[in-house]
Amino acid sequence: MPSSIALVRRPGPRVAEGLVTHIERSPVDPDRALAQWEAYTVTLREHGWQTVEAEPADDCPDAVFVEDAVVMFGNVALIARPGAASRRPETDAVEAAVVGLGASVKRVREPGTLDGGDVLKIGSTVYVGQGGRTNAEGVRQLRAAFEPLGARVTAVPVSRVLHLKSAVTALPDGTVVGHEPLVDRPSLFPRFQPVPEEAGSHVVLLGGGKLLMAASAPRSAELFAGLGYEPVLVDIGEFEKLEGCVTCLSVRLRELHA
Ligand SMILES: NC(=O)NCCC[C@H](N)C(=O)O
């Protein structure tokens, strides 16, 4: 049954200590981060999404990036095993939240690692980025979890950014969008649309042709508007300093069985 729930997680007091891998660290203002997060959740609600908060994990600076803790396919939640050890305690409360919403649960087990940010679903095709936080065993377990449900899992290399979805996401028609210098192999995707800014690679499909995007990608937003979409811009500057993007601040649950 279609559902319109977006799982989110409030940033904690230690958010400024979040991991930084591919960019220089710059100071994060926790109050501004919280305000940006509030505005992000308001935007989701304004566009028809019911936001549900996972219990905060105040000891985990990166917990706000809730997308990394779980991957949904239909009604099934695959609980991740984050590639960064400091992020592993994040998953318990996310599991409790999705179970509370009626999802059934599978888990990535050691020695597998998988971050939700490495998984891009386009219909029943599931791309998984390999090379950063997700290892080959994590890919194997993703395949074992979702292929029996009808998914076709394709592993693609990721070496230039943190996660696959830091490099590419997809428009409602399935066209993959990405900032070419940061995409390892654009030719692996059947339809690829280059965008002029890194943050232009990140779209969250709000429904009805609306694309939630970072305010830091105005030229990409213009490009998408020219393709007949409606960009909805939010300022997530404090999270961008931690290599976060619009996609990683929520997990949409679209097919819960009531
Ligand atoms: N899916 C995502 O792009 N998540 C962003 C995670 C950022 C966090 N600072 C991390 O390094 O894990």
The ligand as an SDF file (V2000), in Angstrom:
LIG
                    3D

 12 11  0  0  0  0  0  0  0  0999 V2000
   24.2310    9.4220    2.9280 N   0  0  0  0  0  0  0  0  0  0  0  0
   25.0650   10.4120    3.1660 C   0  0  0  0  0  0  0  0  0  0  0  0
   25.5180   11.0920    2.2740 O   0  0  0  0  0  0  0  0  0  0  0  0
   25.4430   10.5910    4.4360 N   0  0  0  0  0  0  0  0  0  0  0  0
   26.3200   11.6080    4.8700 C   0  0  0  0  0  0  0  0  0  0  0  0
   27.1040   11.1520    6.0430 C   0  0  0  0  0  0  0  0  0  0  0  0
   28.0670   12.1950    6.5110 C   0  0  0  0  0  0  0  0  0  0  0  0
   28.8300   11.8030    7.7570 C   0  0  0  0  0  0  0  0  0  0  0  0
   29.5980   12.9130    8.1930 N   0  0  0  0  0  0  0  0  0  0  0  0
   29.7150   10.6040    7.5190 C   0  0  0  0  0  0  0  0  0  0  0  0
   30.8660   10.7930    7.1610 O   0  0  0  0  0  0  0  0  0  0  0  0
   29.2830    9.4700    7.7100 O   0  0  0  0  0  0  0  0  0  0  0  0
  1  2  1  0
  2  3  2  0
  2  4  1  0
  4  5  1  0
  5  6  1  0
  6  7  1  0
  7  8  1  0
  8  9  1  0
  8 10  1  0
 10 11  2  0
 10 12  1  0
M  END
$$$$
